[in-house]
Amino acid sequence: MRREGDFFGDQELELIFIAKKLKEALRAEEVLTSAGIDYAVEADRYLGGVLFKRELTGAFFYVAPEGVESAKETLREAKFKVTEMDL
């Protein structure tokens, strides 16, 4: 379920996915909620573009450390490309 940041207390949340479009963000929320996974989401900026780099806004999805692998696997099964690098 979507949670506010204070739900997780002092835990350092891990980024698992960046939705670049609203439709993609809404679908990711549906998938994670249906799977019973607690997550936080916030709008943030990232660099995008191939020839011309520009700053864009996306929905950044975070989970607690103990839920990272199950959340990533859930998103992979739903055909999302999850974040694989340490940011």
MARZA-507525 format. One line per 5 residues: number of its first residue (from 1); their letters; for each residue x, y, z of N, C-alpha, C. Coordinates in steps of 0.1 Angstrom, whole numbers. Layout:
REM MARZA-507525
NUM = a = X/Y/Z/X/Y/Z/X/Y/Z | ...
This chain:
REM MARZA-507525
1 = mrreg = 8/-12/0/0/0/0/9/13/0 | 3/23/-6/11/36/-6/11/41/8 | 22/45/13/24/50/27/31/63/26 | 29/71/36/36/84/38/50/80/44 | 59/89/42/73/86/47/74/83/62
6 = dffgd = 66/90/70/67/88/85/63/74/89 | 55/66/80/51/53/83/64/44/85 | 74/47/77/86/39/78/96/43/89 | 93/53/96/101/57/107/115/62/102 | 125/58/109/139/62/106/146/53/95
11 = qelel = 139/44/90/145/35/80/149/43/67 | 160/39/62/165/45/49/158/37/38 | 149/43/31/142/36/20/151/35/8 | 148/25/0/156/22/-12/147/25/-25 | 153/32/-34/146/34/-47/146/21/-55
16 = ifiak = 133/18/-60/132/6/-68/127/8/-82 | 121/20/-84/115/23/-97/113/38/-99 | 115/42/-112/111/56/-115/101/55/-127 | 89/60/-124/79/61/-135/81/74/-142 | 82/74/-155/84/86/-163/71/92/-168
21 = klkea = 60/85/-167/47/89/-172/37/86/-161 | 26/95/-161/16/93/-151/9/79/-152 | 6/75/-164/0/62/-166/8/51/-161 | 21/51/-162/31/42/-157/31/42/-142 | 31/54/-136/31/55/-121/18/49/-115
26 = lraee = 7/52/-122/-6/47/-116/-6/31/-117 | -1/26/-128/-1/11/-130/9/5/-119 | 20/11/-117/30/6/-107/23/6/-93 | 16/17/-90/9/18/-77/-1/6/-76 | -8/4/-86/-18/-7/-86/-12/-21/-84
31 = vltsa = -1/-23/-91/6/-36/-90/12/-38/-76 | 18/-28/-70/24/-29/-57/13/-30/-46 | 2/-22/-47/-9/-23/-38/-15/-37/-38 | -18/-42/-50/-24/-55/-52/-15/-66/-45 | -2/-64/-46/7/-74/-40/9/-72/-25
36 = gidya = 2/-62/-19/3/-59/-5/17/-54/0 | 24/-47/-9/37/-42/-6/36/-27/-2 | 42/-24/10/42/-10/15/53/-3/7 | 49/9/2/59/17/-6/56/32/-4 | 65/40/-7/64/55/-7/67/59/-21
41 = veadr = 60/70/-25/62/75/-38/63/90/-37 | 72/96/-45/73/111/-45/78/115/-58 | 74/127/-62/78/133/-74/93/139/-72 | 101/136/-82/115/141/-82/120/143/-96 | 131/149/-97/137/151/-111/148/142/-114
46 = ylggv = 149/139/-127/159/130/-133/163/136/-146 | 175/132/-151/180/136/-164/175/126/-175 | 169/131/-185/164/123/-196/168/128/-210 | 165/121/-220/169/125/-233/181/118/-239 | 182/116/-252/193/109/-258/203/119/-263
51 = lfkre = 199/128/-273/208/137/-278/209/150/-270 | 198/154/-265/198/166/-256/193/163/-242 | 202/163/-233/199/160/-219/190/171/-213 | 180/167/-206/171/177/-200/166/172/-187 | 162/181/-178/157/177/-165/142/174/-166
56 = ltgaf = 137/162/-162/123/159/-163/119/155/-149 | 105/154/-147/100/150/-134/93/136/-136 | 96/128/-126/90/114/-125/85/111/-112 | 79/99/-111/74/94/-98/84/84/-93 | 91/86/-82/101/78/-76/95/69/-66
61 = fyvap = 96/55/-67/90/46/-58/101/40/-49 | 98/40/-36/108/36/-25/101/25/-17 | 109/16/-12/104/6/-2/115/4/9 | 111/-2/20/120/-5/31/130/-16/26 | 142/-16/32/152/-25/27/148/-40/27
66 = egves = 140/-44/37/136/-58/37/126/-62/27 | 120/-52/20/110/-54/10/115/-52/-4 | 128/-49/-6/133/-45/-19/132/-57/-29 | 137/-68/-26/137/-79/-36/123/-83/-40 | 113/-84/-30/100/-89/-34/93/-78/-42
71 = aketl = 95/-65/-39/89/-54/-47/95/-54/-61 | 108/-56/-62/114/-56/-76/109/-68/-84 | 108/-79/-77/103/-91/-85/88/-89/-89 | 80/-83/-80/66/-80/-84/65/-71/-96 | 74/-61/-96/73/-52/-107/79/-58/-120
76 = reakf = 89/-66/-119/95/-74/-130/84/-83/-136 | 77/-90/-128/66/-98/-133/55/-91/-140 | 53/-78/-137/44/-70/-144/50/-62/-155 | 62/-66/-159/69/-61/-171/74/-46/-169 | 78/-43/-157/84/-30/-154/99/-32/-154
81 = kvtem = 107/-22/-158/121/-22/-157/125/-15/-143 | 130/-23/-134/132/-18/-121/147/-12/-120 | 149/-4/-110/162/2/-107/171/-9/-102 | 183/-11/-109/192/-21/-106/205/-16/-100 | 207/-3/-101/220/3/-96/218/9/-83
86 = dl = 229/11/-76/229/18/-63/229/33/-66 | 219/40/-61/219/55/-63/222/62/-50
